[in-house]
Amino acid sequence: MAKFYRMLLTLALTVFLGGEAVTGTVISRRVVEGLSEKSLFLSQNNLPPESSDGGSRYADTYADTSWRESFFNNQPPESGDGGSRGGPLCPLTPMDNATGIEVFSDRPTLIWRGNLARVELYPHNNDELLWSQDISEGSRQVQYTGVPLKPGQTYDLMLFETVSDTFPLPAMQVTFTVMEADKRQQVSRVLEELNTELEQNGASEEMIALIRFNYLAENRLWSDALTEAFSVQNPSAELQELREETIPQKFCNPNRPSSGIMPPS
């Protein structure tokens, strides 16, 4: 948080001195067989279960599921302060370390609700700028496009709101940690196997995203699970409702007062 308040003070002085600042439809899916029993227990370094012929058993049977069921059955976490993130700007991914959620992807996607003008990424408690991106009006997600982030490392994501045409104001900081390398390899193996089996069985883009979502959510990788939900280009009505209503209602409480600036901890 020290970087956040140093930046805020610098910007405030700039303004003061007159300077320029720069679904409910249920969809029939080929889903993971007994996924709740076969989820990857990362702390135990388990590998994906195999069938008698040496292949993965994740897609051995058909079952009915839905996005809403997968979302709530996997018990989405509370925000880091014990409640929903309020205010006009609400970041959904990546989730802050205070939630206990790690990030699998080394090129994570930032998804938010509200108006965001700019995003900057730094190593945790370090002023070295790794990546920045100006956000076009109306955008709701942007993928990190810098060099791959390092497994096991922690990063600070600075979010800026616009208070005038030329003055982005730091609004909040999200601190997140990328999963350790050995765990990432296990998750990557499972996801690759899921993709291969589902594509061989003619699964649609949304079907694959739903099964990946369920697997990631079961393993408490909620930042990456939500990214799957928002990755589908032509979502069904059920998925659209999840993205526009269910997820924001869970993580962004519009009735909670907020100035957009986080108070000192």
N, C-alpha and C positions, 0 to 999 in steps of 0.2 A: 504493500500500500504506500510505501514511502515515495516510490516513483510517481504514483498517481497524484499525490499532493504537491510534489515538487513541480510537476507539469502544470497543475492547476494554478499554483502561485505564479509561475512564469507567465501564463496566459493572462491572468488577472492584471499583472503589472504591465503587460503589453497594452492592454486596453486602457488602463489608467493613464499611461504615458502617451497615449495617442499614437502608438505604433501600429503597423500593419501586421496582422497575423495571417502569416500565411494560414354388413352395413346396415342403416343397420342391416344391410344384406349380408347373409352368410355366404361366403364363397367356397366352393368345393376345391380343395387344394391337395396336392401330393405333398404331405408334410412329413416332418421328421417323426419316425416311429418312436413312440414313448420318449419324446424329447426331454421331458422333465426327468426321466430316469437316466438319460444318456448325456446330459449336459456335461460340458467339459469342466471338471473341477480343477481350476487352474492351480490352486494352492497345493494340489496333490500331483501336479504334472501328469495327469492322465492323458492318454492318447485316444483318438476317436475309436469307437468299437468297430470291429470288423466282422463281416459275415463269413460263412464257412468257405466261400470261394475266394476269400482274401479282400473283398471289396468292402466299402463302407455300408453300414446298415441304416444310415440316416433317412433314406428315402425308400424304404422297403414296402410301406403300405400307404393307402389313401385314408384321408380323414377330412372332416369338415372343421373349419376354423374361420375366424374372422379377425380383422385388424383390431377391433375394439376388445375382443376376448383376449387376444395376445397381449395387448397393451395393459389391461387391468389385471389379468391373471399373473403377470410377472411382477406386479407390485412396483410401479415406477417410484423413484425416490422423491423425498421432499427436497426443497431447495436448501442451500447451506445454512440459512438462518432459521430453519425449522418451519418455514411457511413458504408461500408462493412469492416469486419475485414480482414486486409491484412496479409502478411507474410507467411512463410512456415508452421507455425502451426496455425490452425484456429479452436477453439472450437465452436461447434454448440449448444450443450446443456451441462449443464443448461445455460440459458441465464443470463447475468449479470444484476444486479439491475438497471443499467443505462438505460436499455430498458423498465423498468416498468413492466416486466414480472415476476409473482410469479411462484413458483414450487408447483405443487400439490403433487407429490410423495414424501414420506418420505424415499425412497430408490432410488434416482434419478439415471439416466443413463448418463454418460459422453460420448458424441459423438463428434468426431473431424475429421479434415482433416490435413494431415501432419504427422510428426514423433514425437511421444510422448514416453518418457522413463519412467516417473514416475508421479504419482499424489498423492497429500496429501490433507487432509481435516482438517480444523481448525474451531473452533468457531470464529466469526467475531472479529478481533482485539484481538485475544487471541493466545498464543503460545502453547496451549495444543493440541497435535496431536491426532485427533480422529480416523483417518483411513489413510492408505497408500497402494498403489498398484504399483508394478513394471509392466510395460507394455511390452508385447512381441512384437517383430518387426512385422510390418504389421497390427497390430490390429488397429481398428478404433472406438471401443466403449468398455466401461467397466461399469458395474453396481456397485454402492456403496453397500458394503456388511456388513457394520458395524451395530451398533444398530440403530433403526429407528430414523430419525432426528426429532427434536421437532417442532411442528406447531408454526408459528409465529417467529421462530428464524432465524437469518442470519448467513451464513457460508462463509468462504474463501476457495476456491479451488485453490491450487497451482499446476501449470503445469510445468513439467521439460522436457527439450530437452537434447539429448545426444550430447556432443561435442567431446567425446572420448569414448573408451570402458568402462572406469571406472568413468567418470566424468559427472553426470547429472547436467545441468545448469538450474536454475529457469528461465522460459521463460515468464510467465504471470500469473496473478491472476484473477479468476472469483469469484465475490461476488454475492451470491444469497440468496433469502429468501423463506422459506417454508410457504405456505398458512396457515392462522389461522384455528384453529380446527373446528369452526362452519361451515366455508365455505368448508373445506375438507369433512365434513360429507355429505353436500349437493351434492357435486360433486361425491363422492363415491357412493351415493344412485343412482344417475342418471346412472352412468357407470354400476353398478350392474344390474339395470333394463334393460339397453340396451343389456348387455351380455345375460341375461336370455331370452329375447324375440328373439334375433337374433339366439341364439343357438337352441331354440325351432323351429325356422323356417328353420333350416338347413344351416345357413349362414356359409361361409367359413372363415378361419382365416383372409384372407386379407379383406373380406367384413366387418368383425367386426372391424378390425383395421382402415379401412377407415371411418366408421361411428363414431368411437371414436375420430379419428383425427379431423373430422369435428366439432364435439361437443366441443372438447377442444380448437380448434382454434377459434371458434366463441366466446368463453368465455375468450379469450386472454391468455390461458394457453399453450403458444407456445412451451415451453420446453417439456412438456408432450405430446403435439401433435406430435412433431417431433420424439419423442421416439416411438410413435405408428407406425409411418411410417417405422422406422428402426427395428421394432420388428418382422416383417414378415419373416419367414424362407425361403420361396420359392416365392419371389416377382414376379409379372407379369412384362412384359416389360415396361409398363407404370410406375409402381412403381419404378422399377430399374432406369429408366431415372430420375425420381424425386429425388431419393437418390444420384445418381452419378453426375447429371448435374444441375438440377433446384435448389435444395437447396444450394449446394456449390456456384453456381453462384450468388445467392441472398445474402448469408451471408459471402462469402469469395472472395474478389476481388484480383486475382493474379497480377494485374497491379499496385496495391497500394504498394509502397515501404515500407518495414518494416525490422528492424533488429531482430524482434522477442522479443526484450526487450521493455517494455512499458516505455515511458518517464514519469518523475514526473508530477503530475497534479498540 
